[in-house]
Amino acid sequence: MESNGNKARDVSLRKFCPQDLKTLLYIFRLNVPEYFEAGEETDFRNYLQLNSDTYYTILSNGLIAGGAGYRINKEEETGSITWIFLHPDYTGEGIGKYSAKFLLGILQNHENVKFLRADTSQHGYKFFGSLGFSMVKKKKDFWGRGLDLYRMEMMNTEPNK
Protein backbone atom coordinates (compact mmCIF):
# COMPACT_ATOMS: atom_id res chain seq x y z
CA MET A 1 0.00 0.00 0.00
CA GLU A 2 1.37 3.36 -1.02
CA SER A 3 -0.01 6.60 0.36
CA ASN A 4 0.56 10.25 -0.35
CA GLY A 5 -1.18 12.91 1.67
CA ASN A 6 -4.82 11.99 2.11
CA LYS A 7 -4.94 9.70 -0.94
CA ALA A 8 -4.27 6.03 -0.28
CA ARG A 9 -3.79 3.66 -3.17
CA ASP A 10 -3.15 -0.05 -3.40
CA VAL A 11 -0.29 -0.21 -5.93
CA SER A 12 1.04 -3.33 -7.59
CA LEU A 13 2.82 -4.45 -10.73
CA ARG A 14 1.90 -7.51 -12.74
CA LYS A 15 3.52 -9.01 -15.81
CA PHE A 16 2.30 -7.38 -19.02
CA CYS A 17 -0.37 -9.32 -20.89
CA PRO A 18 -1.67 -8.56 -24.40
CA GLN A 19 -5.07 -7.48 -23.00
CA ASP A 20 -3.29 -4.51 -21.38
CA LEU A 21 -2.02 -3.11 -24.69
CA LYS A 22 -5.04 -1.00 -25.63
CA THR A 23 -5.13 0.77 -22.26
CA LEU A 24 -1.35 1.24 -22.14
CA LEU A 25 -1.38 2.79 -25.63
CA TYR A 26 -4.14 5.15 -24.51
CA ILE A 27 -2.06 6.18 -21.48
CA PHE A 28 1.08 6.47 -23.64
CA ARG A 29 -0.75 8.91 -25.95
CA LEU A 30 -1.77 11.01 -22.93
CA ASN A 31 1.99 11.50 -22.31
CA VAL A 32 2.58 12.89 -25.84
CA PRO A 33 4.09 15.42 -26.48
CA GLU A 34 5.38 16.24 -22.98
CA TYR A 35 7.20 12.98 -22.27
CA PHE A 36 7.19 11.15 -25.61
CA GLU A 37 7.28 11.99 -29.31
CA ALA A 38 4.18 10.67 -31.13
CA GLY A 39 6.36 8.53 -33.41
CA GLU A 40 7.73 6.65 -30.39
CA GLU A 41 4.47 4.69 -30.13
CA THR A 42 5.77 2.37 -32.85
CA ASP A 43 9.01 1.92 -30.90
CA PHE A 44 7.00 1.08 -27.78
CA ARG A 45 4.90 -1.50 -29.66
CA ASN A 46 8.07 -3.07 -31.09
CA TYR A 47 9.63 -3.12 -27.63
CA LEU A 48 6.64 -5.01 -26.25
CA GLN A 49 6.79 -7.57 -29.06
CA LEU A 50 10.42 -8.36 -28.20
CA ASN A 51 10.49 -7.73 -24.44
CA SER A 52 7.02 -8.39 -23.05
CA ASP A 53 8.56 -10.81 -20.52
CA THR A 54 10.32 -7.90 -18.77
CA TYR A 55 7.46 -5.41 -18.96
CA TYR A 56 4.94 -4.76 -16.21
CA THR A 57 1.53 -3.18 -16.03
CA ILE A 58 1.21 -0.81 -13.07
CA LEU A 59 -2.07 -1.12 -11.18
CA SER A 60 -3.58 1.32 -8.72
CA ASN A 61 -6.62 0.11 -6.82
CA GLY A 62 -6.97 -2.58 -9.48
CA LEU A 63 -7.00 -0.13 -12.42
CA ILE A 64 -4.25 0.20 -15.01
CA ALA A 65 -2.27 3.32 -14.11
CA GLY A 66 0.69 2.86 -16.47
CA GLY A 67 3.55 0.60 -17.41
CA ALA A 68 7.27 0.07 -16.83
CA GLY A 69 9.91 -2.39 -17.88
CA TYR A 70 13.56 -3.27 -17.74
CA ARG A 71 16.27 -4.50 -20.04
CA ILE A 72 19.61 -6.15 -19.32
CA ASN A 73 22.59 -5.68 -21.63
CA LYS A 74 25.11 -8.37 -20.62
CA GLU A 75 27.85 -7.01 -22.90
CA GLU A 76 27.72 -3.55 -21.30
CA GLU A 77 26.87 -5.00 -17.88
CA THR A 78 23.95 -2.59 -17.58
CA GLY A 79 20.38 -2.87 -16.44
CA SER A 80 17.97 -0.22 -17.67
CA ILE A 81 14.53 0.96 -16.67
CA THR A 82 12.52 1.25 -19.87
CA TRP A 83 9.25 2.79 -21.02
CA ILE A 84 8.02 3.94 -17.63
CA PHE A 85 4.92 6.13 -17.79
CA LEU A 86 1.71 6.82 -15.89
CA HIS A 87 -1.72 8.15 -16.62
CA PRO A 88 -1.55 11.88 -15.73
CA ASP A 89 -4.20 11.37 -13.02
CA TYR A 90 -1.71 9.19 -11.10
CA THR A 91 1.38 11.39 -11.17
CA GLY A 92 2.73 12.89 -7.97
CA GLU A 93 1.35 10.10 -5.78
CA GLY A 94 4.50 7.98 -5.44
CA ILE A 95 3.32 5.32 -7.89
CA GLY A 96 6.15 5.99 -10.33
CA LYS A 97 8.75 5.83 -7.55
CA TYR A 98 7.23 2.61 -6.20
CA SER A 99 7.35 1.09 -9.69
CA ALA A 100 10.91 2.22 -10.39
CA LYS A 101 12.10 0.81 -7.06
CA PHE A 102 10.42 -2.49 -7.89
CA LEU A 103 12.35 -2.67 -11.18
CA LEU A 104 15.60 -1.54 -9.53
CA GLY A 105 15.20 -4.42 -7.09
CA ILE A 106 15.12 -6.86 -10.01
CA LEU A 107 18.10 -5.23 -11.72
CA GLN A 108 20.22 -4.88 -8.59
CA ASN A 109 19.95 -8.59 -7.91
CA HIS A 110 20.97 -9.64 -11.42
CA GLU A 111 24.46 -11.12 -11.65
CA ASN A 112 25.26 -9.40 -14.98
CA VAL A 113 24.38 -5.85 -13.89
CA LYS A 114 27.19 -3.59 -12.66
CA PHE A 115 25.61 -0.29 -13.79
CA LEU A 116 22.02 0.91 -13.68
CA ARG A 117 20.77 3.19 -16.44
CA ALA A 118 17.74 5.24 -17.35
CA ASP A 119 17.46 7.15 -20.61
CA THR A 120 14.96 9.94 -20.10
CA SER A 121 14.33 13.55 -21.09
CA GLN A 122 14.54 16.91 -19.38
CA HIS A 123 11.08 16.14 -18.00
CA GLY A 124 12.11 12.95 -16.18
CA TYR A 125 15.69 13.42 -15.08
CA LYS A 126 14.80 14.87 -11.66
CA PHE A 127 12.66 11.80 -10.97
CA PHE A 128 15.59 9.48 -11.68
CA GLY A 129 17.92 11.77 -9.73
CA SER A 130 15.66 11.27 -6.70
CA LEU A 131 16.34 7.54 -7.02
CA GLY A 132 20.12 8.01 -6.91
CA PHE A 133 20.90 8.28 -10.62
CA SER A 134 23.37 10.90 -11.91
CA MET A 135 23.32 12.45 -15.34
CA VAL A 136 26.20 11.28 -17.54
CA LYS A 137 25.12 12.54 -20.98
CA LYS A 138 22.78 15.04 -22.65
CA LYS A 139 21.83 15.24 -26.31
CA LYS A 140 19.50 17.93 -27.65
CA ASP A 141 16.39 16.85 -29.58
CA PHE A 142 17.36 13.17 -29.31
CA TRP A 143 13.82 11.84 -28.84
CA GLY A 144 12.29 14.48 -31.10
CA ARG A 145 12.07 18.23 -31.38
CA GLY A 146 12.16 19.66 -27.87
CA LEU A 147 12.78 16.28 -26.18
CA ASP A 148 16.42 15.96 -25.14
CA LEU A 149 18.18 12.78 -24.05
CA TYR A 150 19.29 12.74 -20.43
CA ARG A 151 21.24 9.55 -19.76
CA MET A 152 21.20 8.75 -16.07
CA GLU A 153 23.40 6.11 -14.45
CA MET A 154 24.50 4.75 -11.11
CA MET A 155 26.66 1.90 -9.89
CA ASN A 156 24.94 -1.26 -8.79
CA THR A 157 26.02 -1.51 -5.18
CA GLU A 158 24.06 -4.70 -4.54
CA PRO A 159 24.95 -7.13 -7.34
CA ASN A 160 24.00 -10.72 -6.61
CA LYS A 161 27.39 -12.32 -7.28
Secondary structure, 3 states (H helix, E strand, C coil): CEEECCEEECEEEEECCHHHHHHHHHHHHHCCCCCCCCCHHHHHHHHHHHHHHHEEEEEECCEEEEEEEEEEECCCCEEEEEEEEECHHHCCCCHHHHHHHHHHHHHHCCCCCCEEEEEECCCCHHHHHCCCCEEEEEEEEEEECCEEEEEEEEECCCCCC
